[in-house]
């Protein structure tokens, strides 16, 4: 049966159920089951490959901050978010900032409204790369075109849930961060906006305060299977979080089992406390939030020998596993939201 017909049939069933006064908990289960079917179909291997190929292709020229290629990537990301029902955060998608050296960058910030007027979750991924150096293109497919595709995948899945009647309690702020390779300039600029009161809810006009951000989710490299946690298990995902946040780790295990995704899960950086601390606290975009005591997590598939090399191309990623990672991140967000 075509997807469009299935969706139409679902709405008919839901309407009949409501008319027959079926108890709300039962109806909610019907909606949830249908939602799972449609949300998974919103993220396909073909779509992920197409997204990564564009961002890591010649037209974006490595996406170095301040370049024409970066601008093309930014415009494309804004359009992709718009197609997923996400609203621009303020008068524009683009929120510029200047680094200490005078370089200019742009964060792309979108908004998916929830029922709360004062509670927010941030879902972010950096889109900048190393650009072209000495005539060589550094595609940045895994780092971090894969993370941007992951963020867009989460937005697409949420769009499907909203379409069938799901109401999210928290507002979701989607951010494509610039300046990862400029000492995390984009994430620092985002934090400054929260501190200065210049990031506003487009529906209420009120400033989003840093204490209202209950969680920052950073998706940084989720496309490769070249650094497995266990021999022979290419289907894995790493969650880095505050050591005290057992709830986040437990929720990931529950969702992994509940939806039959079955990924091999890790909660540190290959057993190293020092590297775990480095990637969670210092060198990734959740750093300003961690430093200021706000809850934050990072999803990754680890660093590989392709990172920051001209061989980090779209052909090196595993889109079957990447799709499952995005499914799990989405279901995890739905649980902790």
C-alpha positions as CSV (number, residue, x, y, z in Angstrom):
1,X,0.0,0.0,0.0
2,X,1.5,3.4,-0.9
3,X,2.7,5.6,2.0
4,X,0.2,8.3,1.1
5,X,-2.7,5.9,1.3
6,X,-1.5,4.5,4.6
7,X,-1.3,7.9,6.1
8,X,-4.8,8.7,4.8
9,X,-6.1,5.5,6.3
10,X,-4.4,6.2,9.6
11,X,-6.2,9.6,9.9
12,X,-9.5,7.9,9.1
13,X,-8.9,5.3,11.9
14,X,-7.9,8.0,14.3
15,X,-11.0,10.1,13.5
16,X,-13.3,7.0,14.0
17,X,-11.5,6.1,17.2
18,X,-12.1,9.6,18.6
19,X,-15.7,9.6,17.5
20,X,-16.3,6.3,19.2
21,X,-14.9,7.7,22.4
22,X,-12.0,5.3,22.6
23,X,-10.0,6.1,25.8
24,X,-7.2,8.5,25.2
25,X,-4.4,6.1,26.3
26,X,-5.5,3.6,23.7
27,X,-5.8,6.2,21.0
28,X,-2.3,7.5,22.0
29,X,-0.9,4.0,21.4
30,X,-2.5,3.9,18.0
31,X,-0.9,7.3,17.1
32,X,2.5,6.2,18.5
33,X,2.5,3.0,16.5
34,X,1.7,4.8,13.3
35,X,4.2,7.5,14.1
36,X,7.0,4.9,14.4
37,X,6.2,3.6,11.0
38,X,6.3,7.0,9.3
39,X,9.2,8.5,11.2
40,X,11.6,5.7,10.3
41,X,10.7,6.1,6.6
42,X,11.6,9.8,6.9
43,X,15.3,8.9,7.1
44,X,16.6,6.7,4.3
45,X,20.0,5.7,3.2
46,X,19.6,7.3,-0.2
47,X,18.6,10.7,1.3
48,X,21.5,10.6,3.8
49,X,24.0,9.9,1.0
50,X,22.5,12.7,-1.1
51,X,22.8,15.2,1.8
52,X,26.4,14.2,2.7
53,X,27.4,14.2,-1.0
54,X,26.2,17.8,-1.3
55,X,27.8,19.1,1.8
56,X,31.1,17.3,1.1
57,X,31.1,18.0,-2.6
58,X,33.0,20.5,-4.7
59,X,30.2,23.1,-4.7
60,X,30.6,23.6,-0.9
61,X,34.4,23.5,-1.3
62,X,35.1,22.1,2.2
63,X,32.8,24.6,4.0
64,X,35.6,26.7,5.6
65,X,34.1,29.5,7.7
66,X,33.7,32.7,5.8
67,X,34.0,31.2,2.3
68,X,31.6,31.1,-0.6
69,X,31.3,27.3,-0.1
70,X,30.3,27.9,3.5
71,X,27.6,30.3,2.4
72,X,26.2,27.7,0.0
73,X,26.1,25.1,2.7
74,X,24.4,27.5,5.1
75,X,21.7,28.4,2.6
76,X,21.1,24.8,1.8
77,X,20.8,23.8,5.5
78,X,18.3,26.6,6.1
79,X,16.1,25.4,3.2
80,X,16.3,21.8,4.4
81,X,15.2,22.9,7.9
82,X,12.4,24.9,6.4
83,X,11.1,21.9,4.5
84,X,10.9,20.0,7.8
85,X,8.5,22.5,9.3
86,X,11.2,24.3,11.3
87,X,10.9,28.1,11.7
88,X,13.7,30.6,11.6
89,X,14.8,31.8,15.0
90,X,14.0,35.5,14.8
91,X,13.9,37.5,11.6
92,X,16.5,35.4,9.8
93,X,17.9,31.9,9.8
94,X,21.4,33.3,9.9
95,X,23.0,34.6,13.1
96,X,26.4,36.1,12.4
97,X,29.3,36.4,14.8
98,X,32.9,37.6,14.7
99,X,35.9,35.7,16.2
100,X,38.6,37.4,18.2
101,X,40.8,37.4,15.0
102,X,38.0,39.3,13.1
103,X,36.8,36.3,11.0
104,X,33.1,36.2,10.3
105,X,30.9,33.2,10.8
106,X,27.2,32.3,10.7
107,X,25.1,30.0,12.8
108,X,21.9,28.7,11.3
109,X,19.2,28.6,14.0
110,X,15.7,27.1,13.7
111,X,12.8,26.6,16.0
112,X,10.2,23.8,16.4
113,X,7.6,25.0,18.9
114,X,6.5,22.9,21.8
115,X,3.7,23.4,24.4
116,X,6.0,24.9,27.0
117,X,6.8,28.6,26.7
118,X,9.9,28.4,28.9
119,X,11.6,25.1,28.3
120,X,14.0,24.3,25.5
121,X,16.3,21.6,24.1
122,X,19.0,22.3,21.6
123,X,19.9,19.8,18.9
124,X,23.2,20.9,17.1
125,X,25.9,19.9,14.7
126,X,28.7,21.9,13.2
127,X,28.7,22.4,9.4
128,X,32.1,24.1,8.9
129,X,35.1,22.3,7.6
130,X,38.7,22.8,6.6
131,X,38.0,24.0,3.1
132,X,40.7,23.9,0.4
133,X,44.3,23.8,1.4
134,X,47.3,23.8,-1.0
135,X,44.9,23.0,-3.8
136,X,43.4,20.0,-2.0
137,X,39.7,19.7,-1.1
138,X,39.0,18.6,2.4
139,X,35.4,17.2,2.0
140,X,34.6,16.7,5.7
141,X,32.0,14.0,5.0
142,X,32.1,12.4,8.4
143,X,33.3,15.6,10.1
144,X,30.7,16.9,10.2
145,X,28.4,16.6,7.1
146,X,27.2,13.4,8.8
147,X,26.2,15.3,11.9
148,X,24.3,17.9,9.9
149,X,22.5,15.1,8.1
150,X,21.7,13.5,11.5
151,X,20.3,16.8,12.8
152,X,18.1,17.1,9.7
153,X,17.0,13.5,10.1
154,X,15.8,14.2,13.7
155,X,13.9,17.2,12.4
156,X,12.3,15.1,9.6
157,X,11.2,12.5,12.1
158,X,9.8,15.1,14.4
159,X,7.9,16.6,11.5
160,X,6.2,13.3,10.9
161,X,5.2,13.0,14.5
162,X,3.8,16.5,14.6
163,X,1.9,15.8,11.4
164,X,0.0,12.9,13.0
165,X,-0.8,14.9,16.1
166,X,2.2,14.6,18.5
167,X,2.7,17.6,20.7
168,X,6.2,18.0,22.1
169,X,6.4,19.7,25.5
170,X,9.7,21.4,25.1
171,X,10.6,23.8,22.3
172,X,13.4,22.4,20.1
173,X,16.1,24.7,18.8
174,X,18.0,23.3,15.8
175,X,21.4,24.8,15.3
176,X,23.9,24.3,12.5
177,X,27.1,25.7,14.1
178,X,29.9,27.4,12.3
179,X,33.4,27.8,13.6
180,X,34.1,24.4,15.1
181,X,37.6,24.7,13.6
182,X,37.9,28.3,14.9
183,X,38.1,27.3,18.6
184,X,34.4,26.5,18.8
185,X,33.5,30.0,17.8
186,X,30.0,29.2,16.8
187,X,29.0,27.4,19.9
188,X,30.6,30.1,22.0
189,X,28.5,32.7,20.0
190,X,25.4,30.6,20.7
191,X,26.1,30.6,24.4
192,X,26.7,34.4,24.3
193,X,23.3,34.9,22.7
194,X,21.7,33.0,25.5
195,X,23.6,35.1,28.1
196,X,22.8,38.4,26.3
197,X,19.2,37.7,25.7
198,X,19.5,38.1,22.0
199,X,18.1,34.6,21.1
200,X,14.3,35.0,21.2
201,X,11.4,32.7,20.9
202,X,9.8,33.6,17.5
203,X,6.3,33.0,18.8
204,X,6.4,34.9,22.1
205,X,9.2,37.3,21.4
206,X,10.7,36.5,24.8
207,X,14.4,35.9,25.2
208,X,15.6,32.3,25.7
209,X,17.6,32.2,28.9
210,X,20.5,29.8,29.5
211,X,18.8,28.2,32.5
212,X,15.7,27.4,30.3
213,X,17.9,25.2,28.1
214,X,17.4,21.8,29.8
215,X,19.7,19.9,27.4
216,X,22.2,20.5,24.6
217,X,22.5,17.6,22.2
218,X,25.6,17.7,19.9
219,X,25.9,15.4,17.0
220,X,29.5,15.3,15.9
221,X,30.5,12.5,13.4
222,X,28.0,9.7,13.1
223,X,28.7,8.3,9.7
224,X,31.7,6.0,9.9
225,X,32.2,2.4,11.0
226,X,36.0,2.5,11.0
227,X,36.5,2.7,14.7
228,X,34.3,0.0,16.2
229,X,33.9,-0.5,19.9
230,X,34.1,-4.2,19.6
231,X,35.7,-6.4,16.9
232,X,33.2,-7.4,14.3
233,X,30.5,-4.9,15.4
234,X,30.4,-2.1,12.9
235,X,26.9,-1.1,14.1
236,X,27.7,1.0,17.1
237,X,27.1,4.5,18.7
238,X,28.9,6.4,21.4
239,X,27.1,8.7,23.9
240,X,29.3,11.0,25.9
241,X,27.7,12.8,28.9
242,X,28.2,14.0,32.4
243,X,29.4,11.0,34.4
244,X,26.5,11.5,36.8
245,X,23.8,11.3,34.1
246,X,22.9,7.7,34.4
247,X,19.4,8.6,33.1
248,X,20.7,9.5,29.7
249,X,22.7,6.3,29.3
250,X,19.9,4.2,30.6
251,X,17.4,5.8,28.3
252,X,19.6,5.1,25.3
253,X,19.7,1.4,26.3
254,X,16.0,1.3,26.7
255,X,15.2,2.9,23.3
256,X,17.8,0.7,21.6
257,X,16.0,-2.4,22.8
258,X,12.4,-1.1,22.6
259,X,12.7,-0.2,18.9
260,X,14.8,-3.2,17.9
261,X,17.6,-1.0,16.6
262,X,20.3,-3.2,18.3
263,X,23.3,-1.0,18.1
264,X,26.4,-1.7,20.2
265,X,26.5,1.2,22.7
266,X,29.5,2.9,24.3
267,X,29.5,5.6,27.0
268,X,33.1,6.6,27.1
269,X,35.8,7.2,24.5
270,X,37.2,3.7,24.0
271,X,37.7,3.1,27.7
272,X,40.0,6.1,28.2
273,X,39.0,8.6,30.9
274,X,41.4,11.2,29.5
275,X,40.1,11.0,26.0
276,X,36.5,10.9,27.2
277,X,37.1,14.1,29.2
278,X,38.9,15.7,26.2
279,X,36.1,15.1,23.7
280,X,33.3,15.8,26.2
281,X,34.7,18.8,28.0
282,X,37.2,20.5,25.6
283,X,37.2,19.9,21.8
284,X,33.5,19.6,20.9
285,X,30.7,22.1,20.6
286,X,28.9,21.2,23.8
287,X,31.9,22.7,25.7
288,X,30.4,26.2,26.5
289,X,27.3,24.4,28.0
290,X,29.4,21.9,30.0
291,X,31.7,24.7,31.3
292,X,28.6,26.7,32.5
293,X,26.9,23.8,34.2
294,X,24.2,23.1,31.7
295,X,23.3,19.5,30.8
296,X,24.8,18.4,27.5
297,X,25.5,15.2,25.6
298,X,27.5,14.3,22.5
299,X,26.7,11.5,20.0
300,X,29.6,10.3,17.8
301,X,31.0,7.2,16.0
302,X,34.5,8.2,16.9
303,X,37.5,9.7,15.2
304,X,39.1,7.7,12.3
305,X,42.3,8.0,10.3
306,X,40.2,9.9,7.7
307,X,39.5,12.8,10.0
308,X,40.8,16.2,8.8
309,X,42.2,14.5,5.7
310,X,41.3,14.9,2.0
311,X,40.1,11.3,2.1
312,X,37.1,12.0,4.4
313,X,34.7,11.5,1.5
314,X,31.0,10.5,1.2
315,X,32.0,7.1,-0.1
316,X,33.7,6.2,3.2
317,X,30.5,6.4,5.3
318,X,28.1,3.5,6.2
319,X,24.6,4.8,5.5
320,X,22.9,1.7,6.7
321,X,24.4,2.1,10.2
322,X,24.1,5.9,10.1
323,X,20.4,5.6,9.5
324,X,20.0,3.4,12.6
325,X,22.0,5.8,14.7
326,X,19.7,8.7,13.7
327,X,16.6,6.6,14.5
328,X,18.0,5.8,17.9
329,X,19.0,9.5,18.6
330,X,15.5,10.5,17.7
331,X,13.8,8.0,19.9
332,X,16.2,8.9,22.7
333,X,15.3,12.6,22.4
334,X,11.6,11.7,22.5
335,X,12.2,9.9,25.8
336,X,14.3,12.6,27.5
337,X,12.5,15.6,26.1
